Amino acid sequence: MAKLSRKKRSGFILVLVIIAVVLLTPFVCRVVFYPKEYTEYVERYSERFGLEESFVYAVINVESGFDESASSHVGATGLMQIMEDAFKWTRRSLDVDDKDLEYSDMLNPEYNIEYGCCMLGYYYEKYGDYGLAAAAYHAGTNQVDIWLRDGDITADGFDPDDIPSSATSHYVKKVMRCYNAYDALY
């Protein structure tokens, strides 16, 4: 059997490495950058509140990186980083459930995803756009309504670059990039 020259062997190895990278990249991206954890809850509550699972995974990824014990410097808690006022409003206004929950229960992944999906579902139904729903999740519906009323942003052809708040604009862009990645990878 003829031996391959060093140059041909190097070329062959390079081709194998390229093939491996091409074949493994989606897998690595899924596992490392865009995991799907808490699938049972995401499936259940995204369906219940009329959301695409990819959008819910994107919000969880951006908000907490799937850390169920995450808490922010402003007091948001859990996977979907729910604030205490948002918890109370959701419980009172949207009649999520009949469980006797306290805000501390938002560290429970199921309850956190249920409340987060409930809020996102309400925002999506109100605005009809995932980008605007993400903006409302970050800045609140009152602020999004003001931006819409003042013409800073429009519901038709919504562009996150038009959001007057750089923090909310950045957040919406991150969520939408993540949403598109989840959509493409799964």
C-alpha positions in Angstrom: 0.0 0.0 0.0 1.4 3.4 -1.0 2.2 5.9 1.7 0.7 9.4 1.5 3.1 12.2 1.3 3.3 14.5 4.3 1.6 17.3 2.3 -1.3 15.0 1.2 -1.7 13.7 4.8 -1.8 17.3 6.1 -4.4 18.1 3.5 -6.5 15.0 4.3 -6.4 15.9 8.0 -7.4 19.4 7.3 -10.4 18.2 5.3 -11.4 15.8 8.1 -11.2 18.7 10.6 -13.3 20.9 8.4 -15.9 18.2 8.0 -16.0 17.6 11.8 -16.4 21.3 12.5 -19.2 21.6 10.0 -21.0 18.6 11.4 -20.4 19.4 15.0 -21.0 23.1 15.1 -24.8 22.9 15.3 -24.5 20.4 18.1 -22.0 22.4 20.0 -24.1 25.6 19.6 -27.2 23.8 20.8 -25.5 22.3 23.9 -23.2 25.2 24.8 -24.9 28.4 23.7 -28.5 27.6 23.2 -29.5 24.8 25.5 -33.1 23.7 26.0 -33.6 23.0 29.7 -36.9 22.8 31.7 -38.5 21.5 28.5 -41.6 20.2 30.2 -42.5 23.6 31.6 -41.5 25.6 28.5 -43.7 23.3 26.3 -46.7 23.4 28.7 -46.7 27.2 29.4 -45.7 28.4 26.0 -48.6 26.5 24.5 -51.0 27.6 27.3 -50.1 31.3 26.7 -49.8 31.2 22.9 -46.0 31.6 22.5 -43.4 29.9 20.4 -41.1 27.8 22.6 -38.0 29.3 20.9 -39.0 32.7 22.1 -39.4 31.5 25.7 -36.1 29.7 25.6 -34.5 32.9 24.3 -35.9 35.0 27.1 -34.7 32.5 29.7 -31.3 32.3 28.1 -30.9 36.1 28.1 -32.4 36.7 31.5 -30.7 34.0 33.6 -28.6 31.7 31.4 -30.9 28.9 32.7 -29.8 29.6 36.3 -32.9 28.9 38.4 -31.4 30.7 41.4 -30.4 33.8 39.5 -31.2 37.2 41.1 -30.4 40.6 39.7 -29.2 43.8 41.3 -32.7 45.3 40.9 -34.4 42.3 42.7 -35.5 40.1 39.8 -35.6 36.4 40.6 -35.4 33.0 38.9 -35.1 31.8 35.4 -37.2 34.5 33.8 -36.0 37.2 36.2 -39.4 38.2 37.6 -39.7 41.3 39.7 -42.0 41.3 42.8 -44.3 43.9 41.4 -44.6 41.9 38.1 -45.4 38.8 40.2 -48.1 40.6 42.1 -49.6 42.2 39.0 -49.6 38.9 37.1 -51.3 37.1 40.0 -53.9 39.8 40.5 -54.6 41.0 36.9 -54.1 37.9 34.8 -55.4 35.3 37.2 -52.6 32.8 36.5 -53.6 30.2 39.0 -55.3 29.4 42.2 -52.2 28.3 44.1 -51.3 30.2 47.2 -47.9 31.4 46.0 -45.5 33.9 47.5 -42.9 35.8 45.6 -40.2 33.5 47.0 -41.9 30.7 45.0 -40.5 32.4 41.9 -37.3 30.4 42.5 -39.3 27.3 41.6 -38.6 26.8 37.9 -42.2 25.7 37.1 -43.8 28.7 38.7 -41.3 31.1 37.3 -41.8 29.8 33.8 -45.6 29.9 34.2 -45.6 33.5 35.4 -43.0 34.6 32.8 -44.9 32.9 30.0 -48.2 34.5 31.3 -46.7 38.0 31.1 -45.0 37.4 27.7 -48.2 35.9 26.3 -50.1 39.0 27.5 -47.5 41.3 25.9 -47.5 39.3 22.7 -51.3 39.4 22.5 -51.3 43.1 23.2 -48.6 44.1 20.7 -48.7 41.2 18.1 -44.9 41.2 17.8 -42.2 39.3 19.8 -39.8 42.3 19.7 -42.4 44.6 21.3 -43.3 41.8 23.8 -39.6 41.7 24.7 -39.5 45.5 25.1 -42.5 45.4 27.4 -41.0 42.5 29.4 -37.9 44.7 29.9 -39.3 48.2 30.2 -43.0 47.7 31.0 -46.1 48.1 29.0 -46.6 51.7 30.1 -43.2 52.7 28.6 -43.8 50.8 25.4 -47.2 52.5 25.1 -45.6 55.9 25.5 -43.0 55.1 22.8 -45.8 54.0 20.5 -48.0 57.0 21.2 -45.1 59.4 20.8 -44.0 57.8 17.5 -40.6 56.8 18.8 -41.4 53.2 17.7 -44.1 51.8 15.5 -45.9 48.5 15.7 -45.7 48.0 11.9 -42.1 47.4 11.0 -40.9 47.6 14.5 -37.1 48.2 14.7 -35.3 47.8 18.1 -32.9 50.5 17.0 -35.7 53.0 17.3 -36.2 52.4 21.0 -35.2 55.5 22.9 -33.8 53.5 25.8 -30.4 52.0 24.9 -30.7 49.3 27.6 -34.1 48.1 26.3 -32.9 48.3 22.7 -29.9 46.2 23.6 -32.1 43.7 25.5 -34.6 43.3 22.6 -31.7 42.8 20.1 -30.2 40.1 22.4 -33.5 38.3 22.8 -34.4 38.4 19.1 -30.9 37.2 18.1 -31.3 34.3 20.6 -34.8 33.6 19.4 -33.7 33.4 15.8 -30.8 31.1 16.8 -33.1 28.8 18.7 -35.5 28.8 15.7 -32.7 27.9 13.3 -31.0 25.2 15.5 -34.1 23.3 16.6 
